Amino acid sequence: MSAPPLPEAAVAVLACPVCGAAVAADVAGLRCAVGHGFDRARQGHLTLLPPGGSPHDGDSAAMVADRAGFLAAGHYAGITAALADAVLADGSPRTLLDAGGGTGAHLAGVLDRTPGAVGVVLDASRYAARRAARAHPRAMAVVADTWARWPVRDAVLDRVLVVFAPRNGAETARVLRPGGRLVVVTPAADHLTELVGPLGLLSVDPAKAARLAASLGPHLVPVGTSPHRERLALDHAAVRTLVGMGPHARHLTGAELAARVGALPPEVEVTVAVDVGTWSKDPLPPTLRPLRAGP
């Protein structure tokens, strides 16, 4: 089956990773005005890495498969809904980019609530991009290095989304339009707390909020943060895919994970605890500025 056509409005926000010029779709993929061409993979995604490539490979095929399975089961539907609420809090955007967006599931959920909007998933993993290319008819997937300069034109996006992925404050500020917003989902201290000890998972860094502010503060202004909390009932198969889709997968062998999951009750009540933060490209008016603690 051939890949669906690229959304024109999504193509319009992209830039050539070689020279920075605007790009347009052609029969093979994308081409810039200077003549640099980028063929579209048969799975539907494009690769727009900077000259010399990238040192970041992104998630493996196995990790992406686990992520796709876990999200398709609806376990993180509440997170997607909270993300969409934050995206729509300041009006309906027309252009969105999910940086480190993986399979595109969260972006697809947001696009379902924003008729007429288009989206782009940037991710270092070609395995994720293959799935993201078909996540939504109004979205496209690009393999890119989100730590480097993004293959995106200046000031063209209404929203940048980051869900459990690294943040690039400078690039986010560059690509957002005036009035644009960054919406970030980060794990809270008690996220998946029932699994951390028994499975030997990585715990959330208690200084995570401070590190987030330090990385974004020079480029963006905080607007506000909303907590999202819920409880999930997960069987052993769901727990295995949850662990396998994240950074924990790099620290446990298959045998270790199987033994530890096997020791859990048949069904485990797990806490989902995240914070959804919104950041602005522009200084906020006094009535909207976050309150500071202290005198």
Steps between C-alpha positions, in 0.01 A plus 500: 500500500640838402558768760236774527584839350693745715283774654592819312468723805735272696757500220483880501650524851805292412845619393789342317747358755790587268436865411194601705286588196130420484407165347220377278366153426585330172441152364795356696465684829620852576724744317619846594537801269877446484449145375572283804271198484374260766331178394200377688535150644252239384354497854411869456751688713785732399852531633616859547818459701768770500807457279717228652203322655432470870663314791154422638328182375184533707289210623555150369244301302411299811448811714283660233292183466438498876409870493256448215334210677470675835358820353264315266352328807397844627699493822630855451182641347461718809840657438406570138177663613682717755751598232219598261328704774819701550552544125146637459506719811624798297287446189506254212843472335552442129853362503652261755829318539564209736873496582613149587146396413569130452215315330289814470222369725484807725510742206224302329283532809552876505427532127172313552391795715635773271319470164696660219831502683808319369787343688857380463671233709876538541682197638850356474369144463421381149294222654281755677474715188372205297203473734452874545472544123161327517385626838263764361399625153591857597844415635836407354809341652861616471817331623699786651748578775300696758824600678623679187337765282154379402405477131228758560464860384511792742179608678256263325350291781215569738587218741799280576425186704748296701379185679762314706773619263796740519431872459691734271411846624692699242352315203152510648516877536634535146221305331205631702294787365441807717245387755598137449515250784711205606307228686718254694397179677746386767473219756433599861682346795235230554464397136488118480614492861352151560735353238822688576607292800384151401636527146810706576394779263658842469338744742401854406772752572374720789669798332318440171282811528802717575690354204202562274484864606874541454491358147199700384530817710751680276268462202139475619272630775301262725123545476376230736500132593211258546539162672343189355449201729323168442527132587544219250437128550772322302550129441846346453499547121419869534771546763758338272411729209499804729851422618619403154393823335706732720856558621458220754532256210867586467575404861331161531558177311199312373552227757526748786183679395307175457600376847409828671169539319415137579530576871233772480130439568305401184362854483685804633351838590742757360507875551523724194626836619615769259519876484386683187685829474441783255769747394469813290735639238405857597511689831166470676287800597510572875158339562622166360848483649557208740505597865837485674537355846636717778496875561 
